[in-house]
Amino acid sequence: MNTPDMLDRPMFQSLDTDMEIPGGPPTSPLAWIAFLVGLFSLLASFSWILMPLVILGLALGAVSVWKLSRDSGVKGLGLAQCGLALSVIGGVWSITATQGRNAYFYELAGQNAKTFLSLLSEGKKYEALELRNPENERQITGTNLAQYYEGLDGEARAHAFSLLDTATARRIVAAGSDAQWVVSRNVAVRRAENKVFVTLEMTNSVDDDFRPFQLELQRSTGIMNSDHSDSIALWHILTLNDTE
């Protein structure tokens, strides 16, 4: 623009011409909610308890994307799509993390199960009975376990020997010291507060005719009198049953 043109222009112009303020439809609150829920759903990878948040994020994201794609009167489609994508990522992370944790629990439970079954099939029933108790409740090293368990009476004795007074336990004992105990199937992992319950299907790999059975173990944390009790995991045997 040359100098004469500038001089011909008025000093003040209407806001409706050169200084127009861009405007448009408002952003949908539903889009913001879908985005925020999707963002928080990323935390589900740290705890399975937050998995419902992922489901909520997926539902909100899908509904808001569907609604906003058909309504030009409001903005926020991109925001809703981003929230939906975050919920999908959170769900994938959560499932992957859960599978990893379950694999870890199955591995440790399998190790404890094999130790228990080996003791039982080798005739070391009192040592096997010790594994029914959490590690912090077991007898100290050097205790005469036979004398301790045979000295129990009443409900304490009934509870201690209840696991051995089953057909499954007798089959395990009859397998003898040559038995090779293996996990034939990972059945289930359940969680409740600071406890994890792991169910395994076990069998004797050197006996093709041996019928598999299920063994349930419990993993507990936060029960030791220690500043680091939450990081100390204690395992013990819960139940022993034949498969149906």
C-alpha positions in Angstrom: 0.0 0.0 0.0 1.5 3.4 -1.0 1.5 6.6 1.0 -1.5 8.3 -0.8 -3.6 5.3 -0.2 -2.8 5.2 3.5 -3.7 8.9 3.8 -7.0 8.3 2.1 -8.0 5.6 4.6 -10.0 6.7 7.7 -8.1 6.5 11.0 -10.7 4.3 12.7 -12.5 1.5 10.9 -15.5 -0.6 11.8 -14.8 -3.8 13.7 -17.1 -5.5 11.2 -14.5 -5.1 8.4 -10.7 -5.3 9.0 -10.9 -6.4 12.7 -13.4 -9.2 12.6 -13.4 -11.5 15.7 -13.5 -15.1 14.7 -16.4 -17.0 16.2 -18.1 -20.4 15.9 -20.2 -23.0 17.7 -19.3 -23.8 21.3 -17.3 -26.9 22.3 -19.4 -29.8 23.5 -19.0 -30.6 27.2 -19.4 -34.2 26.3 -16.2 -34.0 24.3 -14.3 -32.6 27.2 -15.6 -35.3 29.5 -14.7 -38.1 27.0 -11.2 -36.6 26.7 -10.6 -36.4 30.4 -12.0 -39.9 31.1 -9.8 -41.2 28.3 -6.8 -39.4 29.8 -7.4 -40.9 33.3 -8.0 -44.3 31.8 -4.2 -44.5 31.1 -3.8 -45.1 34.8 -5.6 -48.5 34.4 -2.3 -50.1 33.5 -1.1 -49.6 37.1 -4.2 -51.2 38.7 -6.8 -53.6 37.5 -9.3 -51.9 39.8 -9.4 -49.0 37.3 -10.4 -51.1 34.4 -14.1 -49.9 34.6 -12.7 -46.4 33.9 -11.4 -47.7 30.5 -14.8 -49.2 29.7 -16.5 -45.9 30.7 -14.0 -44.0 28.5 -14.6 -46.2 25.5 -18.4 -45.8 25.9 -18.2 -42.1 26.3 -15.7 -41.7 23.5 -17.8 -43.7 21.1 -21.0 -41.9 21.9 -19.5 -38.5 21.7 -17.8 -39.2 18.4 -21.0 -40.6 16.9 -23.0 -37.6 18.2 -20.6 -34.8 17.2 -20.0 -36.2 13.8 -23.7 -35.7 13.1 -24.1 -32.3 14.8 -22.4 -29.3 13.2 -23.8 -27.0 15.8 -21.1 -27.8 18.3 -17.4 -28.3 18.2 -15.2 -31.0 19.9 -15.2 -33.9 17.5 -11.4 -34.0 17.5 -11.3 -33.8 21.3 -13.8 -36.7 21.5 -11.7 -38.7 19.0 -8.6 -38.1 21.1 -10.4 -39.2 24.3 -11.6 -42.4 22.5 -8.0 -43.1 21.3 -6.7 -42.6 24.8 -9.2 -45.0 26.2 -8.2 -47.6 23.6 -4.6 -47.2 24.6 -5.4 -47.4 28.3 -7.3 -50.6 27.7 -4.5 -52.2 25.7 -2.0 -51.2 28.4 -4.2 -52.5 31.1 -4.8 -55.9 29.5 -1.1 -56.2 28.7 -0.1 -55.3 32.2 -2.7 -57.7 33.7 -1.5 -60.5 31.5 2.1 -59.8 32.6 1.2 -59.8 36.3 -0.8 -63.0 35.9 2.0 -64.7 34.2 4.3 -63.7 37.1 1.8 -65.0 39.6 1.4 -68.3 37.7 5.2 -68.8 37.6 5.7 -68.2 41.3 2.6 -70.3 42.3 3.9 -73.2 40.1 7.2 -73.1 42.0 5.5 -73.3 45.4 3.1 -76.0 44.2 5.9 -78.2 42.9 7.8 -77.8 46.2 4.7 -78.8 48.2 3.8 -81.8 46.0 7.4 -83.1 46.0 7.5 -83.1 49.7 4.2 -84.9 49.9 5.1 -87.6 47.4 8.4 -88.1 49.1 6.7 -88.9 52.3 7.7 -85.7 54.0 4.1 -84.9 55.1 5.0 -82.7 58.1 7.2 -80.4 55.9 4.4 -80.3 53.4 1.9 -79.3 56.1 4.1 -76.4 56.9 3.5 -75.0 53.5 -0.2 -74.7 54.3 0.7 -71.8 56.7 2.0 -68.4 55.6 5.8 -68.2 55.9 5.6 -65.9 58.9 3.5 -68.5 60.8 5.7 -71.5 60.2 7.7 -73.2 62.9 11.3 -72.0 63.3 14.1 -74.0 61.8 15.1 -77.0 64.0 11.6 -77.6 65.3 10.6 -81.3 65.5 7.7 -81.1 63.1 6.4 -84.6 63.6 6.2 -84.0 67.4 4.6 -80.6 66.8 1.9 -81.8 64.5 1.2 -85.0 66.2 0.8 -83.0 69.4 -2.0 -80.9 68.1 -5.5 -81.7 69.1 -9.1 -80.7 68.5 -9.8 -78.2 65.7 -6.1 -77.3 65.3 -5.3 -80.9 64.4 -8.4 -81.3 62.2 -7.4 -78.2 60.2 -3.8 -79.2 59.9 -4.5 -82.7 58.6 -7.6 -81.9 56.6 -5.7 -81.4 53.4 -4.1 -84.9 53.7 -7.3 -86.7 54.4 -8.5 -86.5 50.8 -8.4 -88.9 47.9 -6.3 -86.5 45.9 -3.6 -86.3 48.6 -3.5 -90.1 48.8 -3.0 -90.3 45.1 -0.1 -87.8 45.4 1.5 -89.8 48.2 1.1 -93.0 46.2 2.9 -91.5 43.2 6.1 -91.8 45.2 9.4 -89.9 45.0 9.8 -90.6 41.3 6.9 -88.3 40.5 7.6 -85.3 38.4 5.1 -82.6 39.1 4.3 -80.1 36.4 1.7 -77.4 35.7 -0.6 -78.8 33.0 -2.9 -75.7 32.9 -3.1 -72.2 34.4 -6.7 -72.0 35.7 -7.4 -68.7 37.3 -6.0 -65.7 39.1 -8.3 -63.8 41.6 -7.5 -60.7 43.6 -9.0 -59.4 46.8 -7.4 -56.5 48.6 -3.8 -57.5 49.5 -4.3 -61.1 48.5 -4.0 -63.0 45.2 -5.5 -66.5 44.8 -3.9 -68.6 42.1 -5.4 -71.9 40.9 -3.3 -74.4 38.9 -4.0 -77.7 37.3 -1.1 -80.1 38.2 -0.2 -83.6 37.0 2.6 -86.2 37.2 4.5 -86.0 33.9 6.0 -89.5 34.2 2.6 -91.2 34.5 0.3 -90.9 31.5 -2.6 -92.4 33.5 -2.3 -90.0 36.4 -5.5 -87.9 36.6 -4.8 -84.1 36.9 -5.9 -82.2 40.0 -6.3 -78.6 41.0 -4.2 -76.8 43.6 -5.1 -73.3 44.9 -2.5 -71.1 46.5 -2.7 -67.7 48.2 -0.2 -64.9 47.9 -0.4 -62.2 50.7 1.4 -58.9 51.2 1.3 -56.3 54.0 1.1 -58.8 56.9 4.7 -58.7 58.1 5.7 -56.4 61.0 8.1 -54.5 58.7 8.5 -51.1 57.1 8.7 -53.0 53.8 5.8 -55.4 54.5 3.9 -54.3 51.3 6.8 -55.5 49.2 7.1 -58.9 51.0 4.9 -61.6 49.4 4.1 -64.7 51.4 2.7 -67.9 49.8 0.8 -70.8 51.2 -1.3 -73.7 50.0 -5.1 -73.4 50.3 -7.0 -76.3 48.7 -6.3 -79.5 46.9 -9.1 -81.0 44.7 -9.6 -83.4 41.9 -10.6 -81.9 38.6 -14.3 -82.4 37.7 
